[in-house]
Amino acid sequence: MFDPATIGAALTSLRALIDIGKNANDAQLSMKISREVSEIQGKLIDVQQQALELQSVNKALRAQIRKLNEQ
């Protein structure tokens, strides 16, 4: 299910991880952070696709409602 609050939280976490990664001296830590950032980015892409699908469904339903109201 699409949850805008979750997206906001993910973006906040992503920004924090990027900042930590920039300042990390430990190569292992930096690699781990990079992997986490990649996973978060993948999840955000999935959420973006879900949002686009919801917009498409919403548009179709609004068109149906308009059509029914015209009858």
PDB file as gemmi writes it, atoms N, CA and C in Angstrom:
CRYST1    1.000    1.000    1.000  90.00  90.00  90.00 P 1                      
ATOM      1  N   MET A   1       0.843  -1.186   0.000  1.00  0.00           N  
ATOM      2  CA  MET A   1       0.000   0.000   0.000  1.00  0.00           C  
ATOM      3  C   MET A   1       0.884   1.243   0.000  1.00  0.00           C  
ATOM      4  N   PHE A   2       0.482   2.228  -0.682  1.00  0.00           N  
ATOM      5  CA  PHE A   2       1.226   3.482  -0.808  1.00  0.00           C  
ATOM      6  C   PHE A   2       1.066   4.301   0.465  1.00  0.00           C  
ATOM      7  N   ASP A   3       2.187   4.662   1.068  1.00  0.00           N  
ATOM      8  CA  ASP A   3       2.169   5.431   2.307  1.00  0.00           C  
ATOM      9  C   ASP A   3       3.162   6.580   2.211  1.00  0.00           C  
ATOM     10  N   PRO A   4       2.663   7.815   1.993  1.00  0.00           N  
ATOM     11  CA  PRO A   4       3.560   8.967   1.847  1.00  0.00           C  
ATOM     12  C   PRO A   4       4.468   9.183   3.057  1.00  0.00           C  
ATOM     13  N   ALA A   5       4.007   8.867   4.262  1.00  0.00           N  
ATOM     14  CA  ALA A   5       4.831   9.047   5.455  1.00  0.00           C  
ATOM     15  C   ALA A   5       6.047   8.130   5.405  1.00  0.00           C  
ATOM     16  N   THR A   6       5.862   6.937   4.892  1.00  0.00           N  
ATOM     17  CA  THR A   6       6.966   5.991   4.769  1.00  0.00           C  
ATOM     18  C   THR A   6       8.004   6.508   3.783  1.00  0.00           C  
ATOM     19  N   ILE A   7       7.534   7.104   2.711  1.00  0.00           N  
ATOM     20  CA  ILE A   7       8.450   7.674   1.722  1.00  0.00           C  
ATOM     21  C   ILE A   7       9.275   8.784   2.356  1.00  0.00           C  
ATOM     22  N   GLY A   8       8.629   9.648   3.109  1.00  0.00           N  
ATOM     23  CA  GLY A   8       9.336  10.734   3.778  1.00  0.00           C  
ATOM     24  C   GLY A   8      10.382  10.208   4.742  1.00  0.00           C  
ATOM     25  N   ALA A   9      10.028   9.183   5.490  1.00  0.00           N  
ATOM     26  CA  ALA A   9      10.972   8.589   6.431  1.00  0.00           C  
ATOM     27  C   ALA A   9      12.146   7.947   5.702  1.00  0.00           C  
ATOM     28  N   ALA A  10      11.856   7.280   4.594  1.00  0.00           N  
ATOM     29  CA  ALA A  10      12.923   6.649   3.808  1.00  0.00           C  
ATOM     30  C   ALA A  10      13.873   7.697   3.244  1.00  0.00           C  
ATOM     31  N   LEU A  11      13.320   8.800   2.767  1.00  0.00           N  
ATOM     32  CA  LEU A  11      14.161   9.862   2.222  1.00  0.00           C  
ATOM     33  C   LEU A  11      15.035  10.494   3.306  1.00  0.00           C  
ATOM     34  N   THR A  12      14.480  10.669   4.488  1.00  0.00           N  
ATOM     35  CA  THR A  12      15.259  11.210   5.606  1.00  0.00           C  
ATOM     36  C   THR A  12      16.397  10.263   5.963  1.00  0.00           C  
ATOM     37  N   SER A  13      16.095   8.967   6.020  1.00  0.00           N  
ATOM     38  CA  SER A  13      17.127   7.968   6.318  1.00  0.00           C  
ATOM     39  C   SER A  13      18.186   7.950   5.225  1.00  0.00           C  
ATOM     40  N   LEU A  14      17.752   8.055   3.993  1.00  0.00           N  
ATOM     41  CA  LEU A  14      18.677   8.059   2.869  1.00  0.00           C  
ATOM     42  C   LEU A  14      19.631   9.241   2.960  1.00  0.00           C  
ATOM     43  N   ARG A  15      19.096  10.421   3.257  1.00  0.00           N  
ATOM     44  CA  ARG A  15      19.950  11.605   3.392  1.00  0.00           C  
ATOM     45  C   ARG A  15      20.972  11.419   4.518  1.00  0.00           C  
ATOM     46  N   ALA A  16      20.527  10.854   5.637  1.00  0.00           N  
ATOM     47  CA  ALA A  16      21.427  10.623   6.763  1.00  0.00           C  
ATOM     48  C   ALA A  16      22.528   9.641   6.389  1.00  0.00           C  
ATOM     49  N   LEU A  17      22.163   8.567   5.705  1.00  0.00           N  
ATOM     50  CA  LEU A  17      23.163   7.578   5.298  1.00  0.00           C  
ATOM     51  C   LEU A  17      24.170   8.170   4.314  1.00  0.00           C  
ATOM     52  N   ILE A  18      23.694   8.982   3.406  1.00  0.00           N  
ATOM     53  CA  ILE A  18      24.601   9.616   2.448  1.00  0.00           C  
ATOM     54  C   ILE A  18      25.586  10.521   3.176  1.00  0.00           C  
ATOM     55  N   ASP A  19      25.100  11.299   4.138  1.00  0.00           N  
ATOM     56  CA  ASP A  19      25.986  12.167   4.920  1.00  0.00           C  
ATOM     57  C   ASP A  19      27.015  11.357   5.702  1.00  0.00           C  
ATOM     58  N   ILE A  20      26.572  10.263   6.309  1.00  0.00           N  
ATOM     59  CA  ILE A  20      27.489   9.406   7.066  1.00  0.00           C  
ATOM     60  C   ILE A  20      28.535   8.815   6.124  1.00  0.00           C  
ATOM     61  N   GLY A  21      28.072   8.359   4.966  1.00  0.00           N  
ATOM     62  CA  GLY A  21      28.980   7.759   3.986  1.00  0.00           C  
ATOM     63  C   GLY A  21      30.046   8.729   3.505  1.00  0.00           C  
ATOM     64  N   LYS A  22      29.679   9.982   3.344  1.00  0.00           N  
ATOM     65  CA  LYS A  22      30.644  10.988   2.892  1.00  0.00           C  
ATOM     66  C   LYS A  22      31.746  11.193   3.926  1.00  0.00           C  
ATOM     67  N   ASN A  23      31.398  11.055   5.196  1.00  0.00           N  
ATOM     68  CA  ASN A  23      32.352  11.318   6.260  1.00  0.00           C  
ATOM     69  C   ASN A  23      33.009  10.056   6.813  1.00  0.00           C  
ATOM     70  N   ALA A  24      32.643   8.908   6.302  1.00  0.00           N  
ATOM     71  CA  ALA A  24      33.174   7.650   6.833  1.00  0.00           C  
ATOM     72  C   ALA A  24      34.614   7.441   6.370  1.00  0.00           C  
ATOM     73  N   ASN A  25      35.472   7.151   7.324  1.00  0.00           N  
ATOM     74  CA  ASN A  25      36.869   6.855   7.019  1.00  0.00           C  
ATOM     75  C   ASN A  25      37.083   5.365   6.827  1.00  0.00           C  
ATOM     76  N   ASP A  26      36.227   4.582   7.421  1.00  0.00           N  
ATOM     77  CA  ASP A  26      36.336   3.134   7.356  1.00  0.00           C  
ATOM     78  C   ASP A  26      35.747   2.647   6.027  1.00  0.00           C  
ATOM     79  N   ALA A  27      36.563   2.013   5.223  1.00  0.00           N  
ATOM     80  CA  ALA A  27      36.116   1.555   3.900  1.00  0.00           C  
ATOM     81  C   ALA A  27      34.984   0.544   4.015  1.00  0.00           C  
ATOM     82  N   GLN A  28      35.049  -0.326   5.026  1.00  0.00           N  
ATOM     83  CA  GLN A  28      34.003  -1.338   5.207  1.00  0.00           C  
ATOM     84  C   GLN A  28      32.665  -0.672   5.540  1.00  0.00           C  
ATOM     85  N   LEU A  29      32.711   0.312   6.412  1.00  0.00           N  
ATOM     86  CA  LEU A  29      31.502   1.043   6.771  1.00  0.00           C  
ATOM     87  C   LEU A  29      30.937   1.767   5.560  1.00  0.00           C  
ATOM     88  N   SER A  30      31.813   2.379   4.809  1.00  0.00           N  
ATOM     89  CA  SER A  30      31.385   3.103   3.613  1.00  0.00           C  
ATOM     90  C   SER A  30      30.705   2.166   2.611  1.00  0.00           C  
ATOM     91  N   MET A  31      31.255   0.962   2.431  1.00  0.00           N  
ATOM     92  CA  MET A  31      30.656  -0.023   1.516  1.00  0.00           C  
ATOM     93  C   MET A  31      29.283  -0.466   2.015  1.00  0.00           C  
ATOM     94  N   LYS A  32      29.182  -0.692   3.317  1.00  0.00           N  
ATOM     95  CA  LYS A  32      27.901  -1.115   3.893  1.00  0.00           C  
ATOM     96  C   LYS A  32      26.851  -0.024   3.701  1.00  0.00           C  
ATOM     97  N   ILE A  33      27.239   1.197   3.943  1.00  0.00           N  
ATOM     98  CA  ILE A  33      26.309   2.317   3.762  1.00  0.00           C  
ATOM     99  C   ILE A  33      25.889   2.421   2.302  1.00  0.00           C  
ATOM    100  N   SER A  34      26.830   2.238   1.388  1.00  0.00           N  
ATOM    101  CA  SER A  34      26.509   2.291  -0.042  1.00  0.00           C  
ATOM    102  C   SER A  34      25.487   1.231  -0.421  1.00  0.00           C  
ATOM    103  N   ARG A  35      25.655   0.021   0.133  1.00  0.00           N  
ATOM    104  CA  ARG A  35      24.679  -1.052  -0.144  1.00  0.00           C  
ATOM    105  C   ARG A  35      23.301  -0.683   0.393  1.00  0.00           C  
ATOM    106  N   GLU A  36      23.271  -0.136   1.613  1.00  0.00           N  
ATOM    107  CA  GLU A  36      21.993   0.257   2.213  1.00  0.00           C  
ATOM    108  C   GLU A  36      21.316   1.348   1.382  1.00  0.00           C  
ATOM    109  N   VAL A  37      22.104   2.309   0.928  1.00  0.00           N  
ATOM    110  CA  VAL A  37      21.561   3.389   0.106  1.00  0.00           C  
ATOM    111  C   VAL A  37      20.983   2.815  -1.182  1.00  0.00           C  
ATOM    112  N   SER A  38      21.674   1.862  -1.784  1.00  0.00           N  
ATOM    113  CA  SER A  38      21.176   1.226  -3.008  1.00  0.00           C  
ATOM    114  C   SER A  38      19.852   0.510  -2.764  1.00  0.00           C  
ATOM    115  N   GLU A  39      19.756  -0.181  -1.636  1.00  0.00           N  
ATOM    116  CA  GLU A  39      18.503  -0.877  -1.306  1.00  0.00           C  
ATOM    117  C   GLU A  39      17.355   0.118  -1.114  1.00  0.00           C  
ATOM    118  N   ILE A  40      17.645   1.194  -0.417  1.00  0.00           N  
ATOM    119  CA  ILE A  40      16.605   2.215  -0.188  1.00  0.00           C  
ATOM    120  C   ILE A  40      16.174   2.832  -1.510  1.00  0.00           C  
ATOM    121  N   GLN A  41      17.135   3.109  -2.378  1.00  0.00           N  
ATOM    122  CA  GLN A  41      16.797   3.684  -3.674  1.00  0.00           C  
ATOM    123  C   GLN A  41      15.912   2.739  -4.473  1.00  0.00           C  
ATOM    124  N   GLY A  42      16.214   1.448  -4.420  1.00  0.00           N  
ATOM    125  CA  GLY A  42      15.382   0.457  -5.106  1.00  0.00           C  
ATOM    126  C   GLY A  42      13.963   0.445  -4.566  1.00  0.00           C  
ATOM    127  N   LYS A  43      13.842   0.528  -3.244  1.00  0.00           N  
ATOM    128  CA  LYS A  43      12.511   0.546  -2.631  1.00  0.00           C  
ATOM    129  C   LYS A  43      11.755   1.817  -3.003  1.00  0.00           C  
ATOM    130  N   LEU A  44      12.461   2.932  -3.060  1.00  0.00           N  
ATOM    131  CA  LEU A  44      11.809   4.184  -3.452  1.00  0.00           C  
ATOM    132  C   LEU A  44      11.330   4.135  -4.901  1.00  0.00           C  
ATOM    133  N   ILE A  45      12.093   3.467  -5.751  1.00  0.00           N  
ATOM    134  CA  ILE A  45      11.658   3.288  -7.139  1.00  0.00           C  
ATOM    135  C   ILE A  45      10.379   2.462  -7.181  1.00  0.00           C  
ATOM    136  N   ASP A  46      10.316   1.392  -6.366  1.00  0.00           N  
ATOM    137  CA  ASP A  46       9.101   0.572  -6.302  1.00  0.00           C  
ATOM    138  C   ASP A  46       7.905   1.409  -5.849  1.00  0.00           C  
ATOM    139  N   VAL A  47       8.121   2.243  -4.841  1.00  0.00           N  
ATOM    140  CA  VAL A  47       7.038   3.090  -4.331  1.00  0.00           C  
ATOM    141  C   VAL A  47       6.610   4.089  -5.408  1.00  0.00           C  
ATOM    142  N   GLN A  48       7.576   4.630  -6.139  1.00  0.00           N  
ATOM    143  CA  GLN A  48       7.247   5.572  -7.209  1.00  0.00           C  
ATOM    144  C   GLN A  48       6.386   4.890  -8.278  1.00  0.00           C  
ATOM    145  N   GLN A  49       6.720   3.653  -8.627  1.00  0.00           N  
ATOM    146  CA  GLN A  49       5.927   2.910  -9.603  1.00  0.00           C  
ATOM    147  C   GLN A  49       4.516   2.660  -9.080  1.00  0.00           C  
ATOM    148  N   GLN A  50       4.410   2.329  -7.798  1.00  0.00           N  
ATOM    149  CA  GLN A  50       3.091   2.121  -7.203  1.00  0.00           C  
ATOM    150  C   GLN A  50       2.276   3.414  -7.230  1.00  0.00           C  
ATOM    151  N   ALA A  51       2.930   4.535  -6.962  1.00  0.00           N  
ATOM    152  CA  ALA A  51       2.233   5.821  -6.981  1.00  0.00           C  
ATOM    153  C   ALA A  51       1.730   6.130  -8.385  1.00  0.00           C  
ATOM    154  N   LEU A  52       2.529   5.835  -9.397  1.00  0.00           N  
ATOM    155  CA  LEU A  52       2.110   6.059 -10.777  1.00  0.00           C  
ATOM    156  C   LEU A  52       0.920   5.168 -11.137  1.00  0.00           C  
ATOM    157  N   GLU A  53       0.950   3.925 -10.673  1.00  0.00           N  
ATOM    158  CA  GLU A  53      -0.175   3.015 -10.918  1.00  0.00           C  
ATOM    159  C   GLU A  53      -1.440   3.541 -10.244  1.00  0.00           C  
ATOM    160  N   LEU A  54      -1.310   4.013  -9.013  1.00  0.00           N  
ATOM    161  CA  LEU A  54      -2.460   4.564  -8.293  1.00  0.00           C  
ATOM    162  C   LEU A  54      -3.014   5.793  -9.010  1.00  0.00           C  
ATOM    163  N   GLN A  55      -2.138   6.620  -9.539  1.00  0.00           N  
ATOM    164  CA  GLN A  55      -2.596   7.794 -10.280  1.00  0.00           C  
ATOM    165  C   GLN A  55      -3.366   7.379 -11.524  1.00  0.00           C  
ATOM    166  N   SER A  56      -2.896   6.338 -12.178  1.00  0.00           N  
ATOM    167  CA  SER A  56      -3.571   5.838 -13.375  1.00  0.00           C  
ATOM    168  C   SER A  56      -4.952   5.282 -13.021  1.00  0.00           C  
ATOM    169  N   VAL A  57      -5.031   4.502 -11.959  1.00  0.00           N  
ATOM    170  CA  VAL A  57      -6.314   3.949 -11.513  1.00  0.00           C  
ATOM    171  C   VAL A  57      -7.249   5.081 -11.106  1.00  0.00           C  
ATOM    172  N   ASN A  58      -6.720   6.055 -10.384  1.00  0.00           N  
ATOM    173  CA  ASN A  58      -7.507   7.201  -9.948  1.00  0.00           C  
ATOM    174  C   ASN A  58      -8.091   7.939 -11.158  1.00  0.00           C  
ATOM    175  N   LYS A  59      -7.265   8.152 -12.171  1.00  0.00           N  
ATOM    176  CA  LYS A  59      -7.719   8.850 -13.379  1.00  0.00           C  
ATOM    177  C   LYS A  59      -8.839   8.066 -14.065  1.00  0.00           C  
ATOM    178  N   ALA A  60      -8.667   6.750 -14.161  1.00  0.00           N  
ATOM    179  CA  ALA A  60      -9.683   5.914 -14.802  1.00  0.00           C  
ATOM    180  C   ALA A  60     -10.992   5.937 -14.012  1.00  0.00           C  
ATOM    181  N   LEU A  61     -10.886   5.859 -12.695  1.00  0.00           N  
ATOM    182  CA  LEU A  61     -12.093   5.891 -11.863  1.00  0.00           C  
ATOM    183  C   LEU A  61     -12.809   7.235 -11.956  1.00  0.00           C  
ATOM    184  N   ARG A  62     -12.043   8.318 -11.996  1.00  0.00           N  
ATOM    185  CA  ARG A  62     -12.661   9.640 -12.140  1.00  0.00           C  
ATOM    186  C   ARG A  62     -13.384   9.764 -13.481  1.00  0.00           C  
ATOM    187  N   ALA A  63     -12.795   9.184 -14.514  1.00  0.00           N  
ATOM    188  CA  ALA A  63     -13.443   9.206 -15.834  1.00  0.00           C  
ATOM    189  C   ALA A  63     -14.742   8.400 -15.796  1.00  0.00           C  
ATOM    190  N   GLN A  64     -14.716   7.271 -15.114  1.00  0.00           N  
ATOM    191  CA  GLN A  64     -15.928   6.452 -14.985  1.00  0.00           C  
ATOM    192  C   GLN A  64     -17.015   7.215 -14.236  1.00  0.00           C  
ATOM    193  N   ILE A  65     -16.650   7.868 -13.176  1.00  0.00           N  
ATOM    194  CA  ILE A  65     -17.619   8.648 -12.379  1.00  0.00           C  
ATOM    195  C   ILE A  65     -18.222   9.759 -13.226  1.00  0.00           C  
ATOM    196  N   ARG A  66     -17.356  10.465 -13.973  1.00  0.00           N  
ATOM    197  CA  ARG A  66     -17.877  11.540 -14.846  1.00  0.00           C  
ATOM    198  C   ARG A  66     -18.868  10.979 -15.859  1.00  0.00           C  
ATOM    199  N   LYS A  67     -18.511   9.837 -16.429  1.00  0.00           N  
ATOM    200  CA  LYS A  67     -19.374   9.211 -17.438  1.00  0.00           C  
ATOM    201  C   LYS A  67     -20.712   8.801 -16.831  1.00  0.00           C  
ATOM    202  N   LEU A  68     -20.695   8.245 -15.628  1.00  0.00           N  
ATOM    203  CA  LEU A  68     -21.921   7.836 -14.956  1.00  0.00           C  
ATOM    204  C   LEU A  68     -22.781   9.054 -14.582  1.00  0.00           C  
ATOM    205  N   ASN A  69     -22.133  10.119 -14.198  1.00  0.00           N  
ATOM    206  CA  ASN A  69     -22.875  11.333 -13.829  1.00  0.00           C  
ATOM    207  C   ASN A  69     -23.518  12.002 -15.038  1.00  0.00           C  
ATOM    208  N   GLU A  70     -22.957  11.771 -16.204  1.00  0.00           N  
ATOM    209  CA  GLU A  70     -23.520  12.354 -17.423  1.00  0.00           C  
ATOM    210  C   GLU A  70     -24.783  11.632 -17.886  1.00  0.00           C  
ATOM    211  N   GLN A  71     -24.990  10.427 -17.426  1.00  0.00           N  
ATOM    212  CA  GLN A  71     -26.150   9.627 -17.877  1.00  0.00           C  
ATOM    213  C   GLN A  71     -27.431  10.070 -17.229  1.00  0.00           C  
TER     214      GLN A  71                                                      
END                                                                             
